[in-house]
Structures are given as structure tokens and as C-alpha cells.
Amino acid sequence: MYNLLYLKKKYTRLLNEIRDITNTHNLTEINSIINYNMLIEQVTNYISYLNDIIIENCCHQFIEDEIDITPDKSQKIKYCAICEYTEP
């Protein structure tokens, strides 16, 4: 399980780096834009795949917490301490 969580975090960092590259550099060539968009889509799909496996196989340990929405408003949430899955 921890290997999958590690992979998910690594690929999430990779996705953020790719997005930073595409935002930082002026990509005018259509081939560059298409290649980066395809890469972003592939990495996003892989992260989603890993996330589904993690959620399905995790022995969830749910924690109830409150998060601040605004300075005057908060919301109760319930999430897994292991895989960070949030219950709807």
C-alpha cells in the first residue's frame, strides 16, 4: 500500500512540474503543445488509476475534522489518515 501512495505522490509532483513547464514556457509549436497535453493526460489517468487501487485496497482509518471555508464558516469532513480519501 505504501508503495502505491509513494507512486501517487511522485506522479502528482511530476504532473505539477509538467504543468509548470507548459505555463512558464511559451509553447507556440503545435507539436510541443500536443505532446505536453498528451503527457498531462497520460499522467493524470495513471494517477487516477493508482488512486482507485489505493482507495479499494486501503484499510481506511477515518478521522473527522473541520476545515475553514471562510473566516466565519467551517465544514466538517471525514477522511482516511492513510490514503487521504475523503468520504462524500
SELOLUM-248016 format. One record per residue: x, y, z of N, C-alpha, C, O in turn; residue number from 1; chain; residue in one letter. Coordinates in Angstrom, 1 decimal, always signed. Layout:
       nX       nY       nZ      caX      caY      caZ       cX       cY       cZ       oX       oY       oZ   num   cadena   residuo
        X        Y        Z        X        Y        Z        X        Y        Z        X        Y        Z   NUM        A         a
...
//
This chain:
       nX       nY       nZ      caX      caY      caZ       cX       cY       cZ       oX       oY       oZ   num   cadena   residuo
     +0.8     -1.2     +0.0     +0.0     +0.0     +0.0     +0.9     +1.3     +0.0     +0.6     +2.2     -0.7     1        A         m
     +1.9     +1.3     +0.8     +2.7     +2.5     +0.9     +3.5     +2.7     -0.4     +3.8     +3.9     -0.7     2        A         y
     +3.8     +1.7     -1.1     +4.5     +1.9     -2.4     +3.5     +2.6     -3.4     +4.0     +3.5     -4.1     3        A         n
     +2.3     +2.3     -3.4     +1.3     +2.9     -4.2     +1.1     +4.4     -3.8     +1.0     +5.3     -4.7     4        A         l
     +1.1     +4.6     -2.5     +0.9     +6.0     -2.0     +2.2     +6.8     -2.5     +2.0     +8.0     -2.9     5        A         l
     +3.3     +6.2     -2.4     +4.6     +6.9     -2.8     +4.5     +7.2     -4.3     +4.9     +8.3     -4.7     6        A         y
     +4.1     +6.2     -5.1     +4.0     +6.4     -6.5     +3.0     +7.6     -6.9     +3.2     +8.4     -7.7     7        A         l
     +1.9     +7.6     -6.2     +0.9     +8.6     -6.4     +1.4    +10.0     -6.1     +1.2    +10.9     -6.9     8        A         k
     +2.2    +10.1     -5.1     +2.8    +11.4     -4.7     +3.8    +11.8     -5.8     +3.9    +13.0     -6.1     9        A         k
     +4.6    +10.9     -6.2     +5.7    +11.1     -7.2     +5.0    +11.6     -8.5     +5.5    +12.6     -9.1    10        A         k
     +4.0    +10.9     -9.0     +3.3    +11.2    -10.2     +2.6    +12.5    -10.1     +2.5    +13.3    -11.1    11        A         y
     +2.1    +12.8     -8.9     +1.4    +14.1     -8.7     +2.4    +15.3     -8.8     +2.1    +16.3     -9.4    12        A         t
     +3.6    +15.1     -8.3     +4.6    +16.1     -8.4     +5.1    +16.2     -9.8     +5.3    +17.3    -10.3    13        A         r
     +5.2    +15.1    -10.5     +5.6    +15.1    -11.9     +4.5    +15.9    -12.8     +4.9    +16.7    -13.6    14        A         l
     +3.3    +15.7    -12.5     +2.2    +16.4    -13.2     +2.3    +17.9    -13.0     +2.1    +18.7    -13.9    15        A         l
     +2.5    +18.3    -11.7     +2.7    +19.7    -11.4     +3.9    +20.3    -12.1     +3.8    +21.4    -12.6    16        A         n
     +5.0    +19.6    -12.2     +6.1    +20.0    -12.9     +5.9    +20.2    -14.4     +6.3    +21.2    -15.0    17        A         e
     +5.2    +19.3    -15.0     +4.8    +19.4    -16.4     +3.9    +20.6    -16.6     +4.1    +21.3    -17.6    18        A         i
     +3.0    +20.8    -15.8     +2.1    +21.9    -15.9     +2.8    +23.2    -15.7     +2.6    +24.2    -16.4    19        A         r
     +3.8    +23.3    -14.8     +4.6    +24.5    -14.6     +5.4    +24.8    -15.9     +5.6    +25.9    -16.3    20        A         d
     +6.0    +23.7    -16.5     +6.7    +23.9    -17.7     +5.8    +24.5    -18.8     +6.2    +25.4    -19.5    21        A         i
     +4.7    +23.9    -19.0     +3.8    +24.4    -20.1     +3.3    +25.9    -19.8     +3.1    +26.6    -20.7    22        A         t
     +3.2    +26.2    -18.5     +2.7    +27.6    -18.2     +3.9    +28.6    -18.2     +3.7    +29.7    -18.6    23        A         n
     +5.1    +28.1    -17.9     +6.3    +29.0    -17.9     +6.8    +29.3    -19.3     +7.1    +30.5    -19.6    24        A         t
     +6.8    +28.3    -20.1     +7.4    +28.5    -21.5     +6.3    +28.7    -22.5     +5.2    +28.2    -22.4    25        A         h
     +6.6    +29.6    -23.4     +5.6    +29.9    -24.4     +5.7    +28.9    -25.5     +6.6    +28.9    -26.3    26        A         n
     +4.8    +27.9    -25.4     +4.8    +26.8    -26.4     +4.0    +27.2    -27.6     +2.7    +27.2    -27.6    27        A         l
     +4.7    +27.6    -28.6     +3.9    +28.0    -29.8     +3.8    +26.9    -30.9     +2.9    +26.9    -31.7    28        A         t
     +4.8    +26.0    -30.9     +4.7    +24.9    -31.8     +3.6    +24.0    -31.5     +3.5    +23.5    -30.3    29        A         e
     +2.8    +23.7    -32.5     +1.6    +22.8    -32.2     +2.1    +21.4    -31.7     +1.4    +20.8    -30.9    30        A         i
     +3.2    +20.9    -32.2     +3.7    +19.6    -31.8     +4.1    +19.6    -30.3     +3.8    +18.6    -29.6    31        A         n
     +4.7    +20.7    -29.8     +5.0    +20.8    -28.4     +3.8    +20.8    -27.5     +3.7    +20.1    -26.5    32        A         s
     +2.8    +21.6    -28.0     +1.5    +21.7    -27.2     +0.8    +20.3    -27.2     +0.4    +19.9    -26.1    33        A         i
     +0.7    +19.7    -28.3     +0.1    +18.4    -28.4     +0.8    +17.3    -27.5     +0.2    +16.6    -26.8    34        A         i
     +2.1    +17.3    -27.6     +2.9    +16.4    -26.8     +2.8    +16.6    -25.3     +2.6    +15.6    -24.5    35        A         n
     +2.8    +17.8    -24.9     +2.6    +18.1    -23.4     +1.2    +17.8    -23.0     +1.0    +17.3    -21.9    36        A         y
     +0.2    +18.1    -23.8     -1.2    +17.8    -23.5     -1.4    +16.3    -23.4     -2.1    +15.8    -22.5    37        A         n
     -0.8    +15.5    -24.3     -0.9    +14.1    -24.2     -0.2    +13.5    -23.0     -0.7    +12.6    -22.3    38        A         m
     +0.9    +14.1    -22.6     +1.7    +13.7    -21.4     +0.9    +14.0    -20.2     +0.8    +13.1    -19.3    39        A         l
     +0.3    +15.1    -20.1     -0.5    +15.5    -19.0     -1.7    +14.6    -18.8     -2.0    +14.1    -17.7    40        A         i
     -2.3    +14.2    -19.9     -3.5    +13.3    -19.9     -3.1    +11.9    -19.4     -3.8    +11.3    -18.6    41        A         e
     -1.9    +11.4    -19.9     -1.5    +10.1    -19.5     -1.1    +10.1    -18.1     -1.5     +9.1    -17.4    42        A         q
     -0.4    +11.1    -17.6     +0.0    +11.1    -16.2     -1.3    +11.2    -15.3     -1.4    +10.6    -14.2    43        A         v
     -2.2    +12.1    -15.7     -3.5    +12.2    -14.9     -4.2    +10.9    -14.9     -4.8    +10.6    -13.8    44        A         t
     -4.3    +10.2    -16.0     -5.0     +8.9    -16.0     -4.3     +7.9    -15.1     -5.0     +7.1    -14.4    45        A         n
     -3.0     +7.9    -15.1     -2.3     +7.0    -14.2     -2.5     +7.3    -12.8     -2.6     +6.4    -11.9    46        A         y
     -2.5     +8.6    -12.4     -2.7     +9.0    -11.0     -4.1     +8.5    -10.6     -4.3     +8.0     -9.5    47        A         i
     -5.1     +8.7    -11.5     -6.5     +8.3    -11.2     -6.5     +6.8    -11.0     -7.2     +6.3    -10.1    48        A         s
     -5.8     +6.0    -11.8     -5.8     +4.6    -11.7     -5.2     +4.2    -10.4     -5.7     +3.3     -9.7    49        A         y
     -4.0     +4.8    -10.0     -3.4     +4.5     -8.7     -4.4     +4.8     -7.6     -4.5     +4.1     -6.6    50        A         l
     -5.0     +5.9     -7.7     -5.9     +6.4     -6.6     -7.1     +5.4     -6.4     -7.4     +5.0     -5.3    51        A         n
     -7.6     +4.9     -7.5     -8.7     +3.9     -7.4     -8.2     +2.6     -6.7     -8.9     +2.0     -5.9    52        A         d
     -7.0     +2.1     -7.1     -6.4     +0.9     -6.4     -6.2     +1.2     -4.9     -6.5     +0.3     -4.1    53        A         i
     -5.7     +2.4     -4.6     -5.4     +2.7     -3.2     -6.7     +2.7     -2.4     -6.7     +2.1     -1.3    54        A         i
     -7.7     +3.4     -2.9     -8.9     +3.5     -2.2     -9.6     +2.1     -2.0    -10.1     +1.9     -0.9    55        A         i
     -9.5     +1.3     -3.0    -10.1     +0.0     -3.0     -9.4     -0.9     -2.0    -10.1     -1.8     -1.3    56        A         e
     -8.1     -0.8     -1.8     -7.3     -1.7     -1.0     -6.9     -1.2     +0.4     -6.3     -1.9     +1.2    57        A         n
     -7.2     +0.0     +0.6     -6.8     +0.6     +1.9     -7.7     +0.1     +3.1     -8.9     -0.1     +2.9    58        A         c
     -7.1     -0.1     +4.2     -7.8     -0.4     +5.4     -8.1     +1.0     +6.1     -7.3     +1.4     +7.0    59        A         c
     -9.1     +1.6     +5.6     -9.3     +3.0     +6.0     -9.4     +3.2     +7.5    -10.0     +2.5     +8.2    60        A         h
     -8.8     +4.3     +7.9     -8.8     +4.8     +9.3     -9.4     +6.2     +9.2     -8.6     +7.2     +9.1    61        A         q
    -10.7     +6.4     +9.3    -11.3     +7.7     +9.1    -11.2     +8.6    +10.3    -11.3     +8.2    +11.5    62        A         f
    -10.9     +9.8    +10.0    -10.8    +10.9    +11.0    -11.8    +12.0    +10.7    -12.0    +12.3     +9.5    63        A         i
    -12.5    +12.5    +11.7    -13.4    +13.6    +11.5    -12.7    +14.9    +11.8    -12.0    +15.0    +12.9    64        A         e
    -12.8    +15.9    +11.0    -12.1    +17.1    +11.2    -13.0    +18.3    +10.7    -14.0    +18.1    +10.0    65        A         d
    -12.6    +19.5    +11.0    -13.3    +20.7    +10.5    -12.3    +21.5     +9.7    -11.2    +21.7    +10.1    66        A         e
    -12.7    +22.0     +8.5    -11.8    +22.8     +7.7    -12.5    +24.2     +7.6    -13.8    +24.3     +7.6    67        A         i
    -11.7    +25.2     +7.5    -12.2    +26.6     +7.4    -12.5    +26.9     +5.9    -11.7    +26.7     +5.1    68        A         d
    -13.8    +27.3     +5.7    -14.1    +27.7     +4.3    -13.9    +29.2     +4.1    -13.3    +29.6     +3.2    69        A         i
    -14.3    +29.9     +5.1    -14.1    +31.4     +5.2    -13.7    +31.6     +6.6    -13.8    +30.7     +7.5    70        A         t
    -13.3    +32.8     +7.0    -13.0    +33.1     +8.4    -14.2    +32.9     +9.3    -14.0    +32.6    +10.5    71        A         p
    -15.4    +33.0     +8.8    -16.6    +32.8     +9.7    -17.3    +31.4     +9.5    -18.2    +31.1    +10.2    72        A         d
    -16.8    +30.6     +8.5    -17.6    +29.4     +8.2    -16.6    +28.2     +8.1    -15.5    +28.3     +7.5    73        A         k
    -17.0    +27.1     +8.7    -16.2    +25.9     +8.6    -17.1    +24.7     +8.1    -18.3    +24.8     +8.1    74        A         s
    -16.5    +23.7     +7.8    -17.2    +22.5     +7.3    -16.6    +21.2     +7.9    -15.4    +21.1     +7.9    75        A         q
    -17.4    +20.3     +8.3    -16.9    +19.0     +8.8    -16.6    +18.1     +7.6    -17.4    +18.0     +6.7    76        A         k
    -15.5    +17.4     +7.7    -15.1    +16.4     +6.7    -14.7    +15.2     +7.4    -14.3    +15.2     +8.6    77        A         i
    -14.7    +14.1     +6.7    -14.2    +12.8     +7.2    -13.3    +12.2     +6.1    -13.7    +12.0     +5.0    78        A         k
    -12.0    +11.9     +6.5    -11.0    +11.5     +5.6    -10.2    +10.3     +6.2    -10.1    +10.2     +7.4    79        A         y
     -9.6     +9.6     +5.3     -8.7     +8.5     +5.8     -7.3     +9.0     +6.1     -6.7     +9.7     +5.3    80        A         c
     -6.8     +8.6     +7.3     -5.5     +9.1     +7.7     -4.4     +8.4     +6.9     -3.3     +8.9     +6.9    81        A         a
     -4.7     +7.3     +6.3     -3.7     +6.5     +5.5     -3.6     +7.0     +4.1     -2.5     +7.5     +3.6    82        A         i
     -4.7     +7.0     +3.3     -4.7     +7.3     +1.9     -5.3     +8.6     +1.6     -5.3     +9.0     +0.4    83        A         c
     -5.8     +9.4     +2.5     -6.4    +10.7     +2.4     -7.7    +10.7     +1.6     -8.1    +11.8     +1.1    84        A         e
     -8.3     +9.6     +1.4     -9.6     +9.5     +0.8    -10.6    +10.3     +1.6    -10.7    +10.1     +2.8    85        A         y
    -11.4    +11.1     +1.0    -12.5    +11.9     +1.7    -13.8    +11.3     +1.4    -14.2    +11.1     +0.2    86        A         t
    -14.6    +11.0     +2.4    -15.9    +10.5     +2.2    -16.8    +11.6     +1.7    -16.7    +12.7     +2.1    87        A         e
    -17.7    +11.2     +0.7    -18.6    +12.2     +0.2    -19.7    +12.6     +1.2    -20.5    +13.5     +0.9    88        A         p
//
